[in-house]
Amino acid sequence: MTMHHPRPTAPRSTTGSRWDTRTGMVIASASGALPMLAIALIEPSFLRPGALPILTAIVAFTALTVVIAVRAGRLTETQFTILGSGGMLGVAISAYLIADPAGTRAVTSMLAVVPAIAASGSPPRVTAALTTASMAMATTLSVIAMKSSGIAVTIIAVGAAVTTVLVPVTLILALRRSITAVNQRLETLANTDSLTGLLNRRGLLAAAETALRTAGGQAASLTAVVVDVDHFKTVNDTHGHAAGDRVLVTIARTLEQTATRSDEPGSIVARIGGEEFLLLMPGAHPTLGTTIVEAVRPSGEVTVSAGSVTVQVEPTPHDASRIAPTRIDRGAPDTATTGESNPVDQARLGVERTVDSIVRAADRGLYAAKTAGRDRAHHCGTLTLAQHRP
């Protein structure tokens, strides 16, 4: 990766279905247990003597679980753990109340439902706790139901009950890990340039938002350097595009090494154009552009020109939600403001415009370096950013 600070985590989506997958499965599984009372009323011998009031209470709790899940839409971890544990206990008691051992074994298999649901979206500790409890209940019920059939049959029944719980949990956990790995890979691909491995514009905006907010919280400075390869078209025309690609990769590694050697955590390196790069580093480093130019020069393949600007971020008000440029000393870029009503869109657009303003400011230095003969750097002053209230 090209970032030198932790990548921000994407927020979980709250759009789409009325219920998330886990809550929907809780509703479906709990609803499926409700007909047990009707069966018991139609066939009284289905239950042990005196068991009907207990089953009625269990069905009432199950109905309450459905109502809570429907009203919540998205169960919290605490809600799910309480309702799931209660549901498993209800299943275990219901299985015990059934007079026929075959019916007990059939209902016991329902103990696998809650751990499987937990495996689809709960933290590992919750999944492990519910799975352990489910296996303990399934083992106990199997011993009770099969004790009259001998030790061998009982052991087989216990093994089958435990397997019924473990197999779906294991499979769902494996699938969940696989999906997480794929999503992380897709996120990486979406945020990075395929040739150089540097951040692309999407990744730059996400990283820059974090960097700007951090700087705003500390009333700190950043240094932005735009780097452009001199006479890059000539390289492609003379030596071919493969040679041009190698040059771009070399420049990318040089910028990464420069950021690493600076001992400034939180530096960002991105490819922002065909042969144009951006280095955004915490702190004021007016000679950073010169450092980069001199680091590239010994390679002998190409030279680069660099333009830089110091970005001064004013202190962040407690209720500020976005950043916009206010002025630049010695040549100001266009200011950017946002007015969208959606706070998420507003923040995103605010960061995008701010990054564009920073790049435009540094581009002025790059233009001055190119005009002066290339293979050099020019620092073009200080851009001041203010946190704006929505």
LOROLO-605464 format. One record per residue (C-alpha): residue in one letter; x, y negated, z. Coordinates in steps of 0.25 Angstrom, whole numbers, padded with zeros to 4 digits, always signed. Example, Ala and Ser with C-alpha at 12.3 -4.5 7.8 and 13.67 -1.06 7.14 Angstrom:
a+0049+0018+0031;s+0055+0004+0029;
//
This chain:
m+0000+0000+0000;t+0004-0014-0002;m-0002-0021+0010;h+0006-0022+0022;h-0006-0023+0032;p-0017-0014+0035;r-0028-0013+0024;p-0042-0019+0029;t-0052-0008+0030;a-0064-0009+0022;p-0077-0011+0029;r-0087+0000+0029;s-0099-0002+0020;t-0112-0005+0026;t-0120-0005+0013;g-0128+0006+0006;s-0137+0016+0013;r-0145+0013+0025;w-0138+0023+0033;d-0123+0028+0032;t-0120+0042+0029;r-0118+0046+0043;t-0131+0040+0048;g-0139+0046+0037;m-0134+0060+0040;v-0138+0058+0055;i-0152+0054+0050;a-0153+0066+0041;s-0147+0076+0050;a-0156+0071+0062;s-0168+0071+0054;g-0166+0085+0050;a-0167+0090+0064;l-0181+0084+0066;p-0189+0095+0061;m-0184+0105+0072;l-0195+0100+0081;a-0206+0103+0070;i-0200+0117+0069;a-0201+0119+0084;l-0215+0115+0084;i-0219+0124+0072;e-0211+0136+0078;p-0211+0135+0093;s-0202+0148+0094;f-0191+0140+0086;l-0187+0134+0100;r-0183+0140+0113;p-0194+0139+0124;g-0196+0125+0129;a-0187+0119+0119;l-0197+0110+0111;p-0196+0098+0121;i-0181+0098+0119;l-0181+0099+0104;t-0191+0088+0104;a-0181+0079+0112;i-0170+0083+0102;v-0179+0079+0090;a-0182+0066+0096;f-0168+0063+0098;t-0165+0067+0083;a-0176+0058+0079;l-0170+0046+0087;t-0157+0049+0080;v-0163+0048+0066;v-0170+0035+0071;i-0157+0029+0076;a-0149+0033+0064;v-0160+0027+0054;r-0161+0014+0062;a-0145+0013+0063;g-0143+0015+0049;r-0128+0017+0052;l-0125+0024+0065;t-0114+0019+0074;e-0103+0029+0078;t-0109+0029+0092;q-0123+0031+0087;f-0119+0043+0078;t-0111+0050+0089;i-0123+0049+0099;l-0134+0053+0089;g-0125+0064+0083;s-0121+0070+0097;g-0136+0069+0101;g-0140+0076+0088;m-0130+0087+0089;l-0135+0089+0104;g-0149+0090+0099;v-0145+0100+0088;a-0138+0109+0098;i-0150+0108+0108;s-0160+0111+0096;a-0152+0123+0092;y-0152+0128+0106;l-0167+0127+0107;i-0170+0135+0095;a-0174+0149+0099;d-0168+0156+0086;p-0153+0158+0086;a-0153+0156+0071;g-0160+0143+0072;t-0150+0139+0083;r-0139+0142+0073;a-0145+0134+0062;v-0148+0122+0071;t-0134+0123+0076;s-0128+0120+0062;m-0134+0107+0063;l-0124+0103+0073;a-0114+0101+0062;v-0122+0089+0056;v-0117+0078+0066;p-0102+0081+0066;a-0103+0082+0050;i-0110+0068+0050;a-0099+0063+0060;a-0088+0068+0051;s-0094+0060+0039;g-0092+0046+0046;s-0088+0047+0061;p-0075+0045+0067;p-0067+0058+0069;r-0069+0058+0085;v-0084+0057+0083;t-0084+0068+0073;a-0075+0077+0081;a-0083+0075+0094;l-0096+0078+0086;t-0090+0090+0079;t-0085+0096+0092;a-0098+0094+0099;s-0106+0100+0087;m-0096+0112+0087;a-0098+0114+0102;m-0113+0114+0101;a-0113+0123+0089;t-0104+0133+0097;t-0113+0133+0109;l-0126+0135+0101;s-0120+0146+0093;v-0116+0154+0106;i-0129+0152+0112;a-0137+0156+0099;m-0128+0168+0096;k-0124+0173+0110;s-0133+0185+0109;s-0127+0189+0095;g-0113+0193+0101;i-0100+0186+0102;a-0096+0188+0087;v-0108+0182+0082;t-0107+0170+0092;i-0093+0167+0087;i-0097+0167+0073;a-0109+0158+0076;v-0100+0148+0083;g-0090+0148+0072;a-0101+0146+0062;a-0107+0134+0070;v-0093+0128+0072;t-0090+0129+0057;t-0104+0123+0054;v-0099+0111+0061;l-0085+0110+0057;v-0086+0112+0042;p-0094+0100+0038;v-0087+0091+0048;t-0073+0095+0042;l-0078+0094+0028;i-0084+0080+0030;l-0072+0075+0037;a-0063+0080+0026;l-0072+0073+0016;r-0072+0060+0024;r-0057+0060+0025;s-0056+0063+0010;i-0066+0051+0007;t-0059+0042+0016;a-0046+0045+0009;v-0052+0043-0005;n-0058+0030+0000;q-0045+0025+0005;r-0038+0028-0008;l-0048+0021-0016;e-0047+0009-0006;t-0032+0009-0009;l-0034+0010-0024;a-0044-0001-0024;n-0034-0010-0016;t-0021-0008-0023;d-0015-0010-0037;s-0013+0003-0044;l+0001+0000-0050;t+0008-0007-0038;g+0000-0002-0026;l-0001-0016-0021;l-0014-0022-0017;n-0024-0026-0028;r-0033-0038-0027;r-0043-0030-0019;g-0033-0025-0009;l-0027-0039-0008;l-0040-0046-0005;a-0043-0036+0007;a-0028-0037+0012;a-0028-0052+0010;e-0041-0054+0018;t-0035-0047+0030;a-0022-0055+0029;l-0029-0068+0028;r-0037-0065+0040;t-0025-0061+0048;a-0018-0073+0044;g-0030-0082+0048;g-0031-0076+0061;q-0017-0079+0064;a-0017-0093+0057;a-0005-0086+0049;s+0001-0088+0035;l+0002-0079+0023;t+0011-0080+0011;a+0006-0076-0003;v+0015-0073-0014;v+0011-0071-0028;v+0021-0064-0037;d+0021-0062-0052;v+0031-0054-0061;d+0038-0063-0070;h+0037-0060-0085;f+0029-0047-0082;k+0023-0047-0096;t+0037-0046-0102;v+0040-0034-0093;n+0028-0027-0098;d+0030-0031-0113;t+0045-0027-0113;h+0045-0015-0104;g+0031-0010-0104;h+0020-0010-0093;a+0026+0002-0086;a+0038-0007-0083;g+0029-0018-0079;d+0022-0009-0069;r+0035-0005-0063;v+0038-0020-0061;l+0025-0023-0054;v+0027-0011-0045;t+0041-0016-0042;i+0036-0030-0038;a+0025-0024-0030;r+0035-0016-0022;t+0044-0028-0020;l+0032-0036-0014;e+0029-0025-0005;q+0043-0024+0000;t+0043-0039+0002;a+0031-0039+0010;t+0036-0027+0018;r+0049-0034+0021;s+0043-0047+0026;d+0038-0040+0039;e+0025-0047+0037;p+0014-0037+0040;g+0001-0039+0032;s+0008-0043+0019;i+0000-0040+0006;v+0005-0037-0008;a-0005-0036-0020;r-0004-0036-0035;i-0014-0047-0039;g-0011-0047-0054;g-0004-0040-0065;e+0010-0044-0061;e+0006-0053-0049;f+0007-0049-0034;l+0003-0056-0021;l+0011-0054-0008;l+0003-0060+0004;m+0011-0060+0017;p+0009-0065+0031;g+0017-0077+0035;a+0023-0089+0028;h+0034-0084+0018;p+0036-0096+0008;t+0048-0088+0002;l+0041-0075+0000;g+0039-0077-0015;t+0054-0079-0016;t+0057-0067-0008;i+0048-0059-0018;v+0055-0065-0030;e+0069-0062-0025;a+0064-0047-0022;v+0060-0045-0036;r+0071-0051-0043;p+0082-0041-0041;s+0074-0030-0048;g+0078-0036-0061;e+0065-0031-0068;v+0056-0044-0066;t+0055-0056-0058;v+0043-0062-0051;s+0038-0076-0047;a+0031-0078-0034;g+0022-0089-0029;s+0018-0090-0014;v+0010-0097-0004;t+0009-0098+0011;v-0006-0095+0015;q-0009-0102+0029;v-0022-0096+0035;e-0028-0104+0045;p-0033-0098+0058;t-0046-0090+0057;p-0059-0095+0064;h-0066-0085+0072;d-0078-0085+0062;a-0070-0086+0049;s-0073-0076+0039;r-0065-0080+0026;i-0053-0087+0021;a-0052-0098+0011;p-0040-0107+0006;t-0041-0121+0010;r-0028-0128+0005;i-0014-0126+0000;d-0002-0135+0002;r+0005-0138-0011;g-0006-0133-0021;a-0019-0128-0017;p-0027-0117-0024;d-0042-0118-0025;t-0049-0116-0012;a-0058-0104-0010;t-0071-0104-0003;t-0082-0093-0001;g-0097-0095+0001;e-0103-0081+0000;s-0113-0077+0010;n-0109-0063+0012;p-0097-0063+0022;v-0090-0051+0016;d-0091-0057+0002;q-0087-0070+0007;a-0074-0065+0014;r-0070-0057+0002;l-0072-0068-0007;g-0065-0078+0002;v-0053-0069+0003;e-0052-0067-0012;r-0052-0082-0014;t-0042-0084-0004;v-0033-0074-0010;d-0035-0080-0023;s-0031-0094-0018;i-0019-0088-0011;v-0014-0082-0024;r-0017-0094-0032;a-0009-0102-0022;a+0003-0093-0023;d+0001-0093-0039;r+0004-0107-0039;g+0018-0104-0033;l+0019-0092-0043;y+0016-0102-0055;a+0027-0111-0049;a+0037-0100-0049;k+0034-0095-0063;t+0035-0110-0068;a+0048-0111-0061;g+0054-0100-0069;r+0049-0087-0062;d+0057-0078-0053;r+0054-0087-0041;a+0044-0090-0031;h+0036-0103-0027;h+0029-0105-0014;c+0017-0114-0015;g+0014-0119-0001;t+0003-0115+0009;l-0011-0111+0007;t-0020-0113+0019;l-0032-0104+0021;a-0043-0107+0031;q-0053-0097+0036;h-0067-0102+0032;r-0080-0099+0039;p-0091-0093+0032;
//
